[in-house]
């Protein structure tokens, strides 16, 4: 299940676990000050949050980023589900004409 959320504490905890602790991304790079202006998605597996994505808008463009899934949810299609949910959310927003994905690879 994937839901839009304002539970930034949980989203940040997931991002810390994946990006900072696992992938050694610096805190300065991860915490860019844009979370409060963003839309956030949380992905649940068996009722437990295991993934998140962040969506920012700039004019007609929606930018999907900070997509992460804990190891327990990897290989299940959850990452792709997060992207699809983000695209659906952007399609529903008036004035958004395109989407960009921010990714490491």
Secondary structure by P-SEA (a helix, b strand, c coil): ccccccaaaaaaaaaaaccccccccccccccccccccbbbbbbbcccccccbbbbbbcccbbbbccccccccccccaaaaaaaaaaaaaaaaccccccccccccc
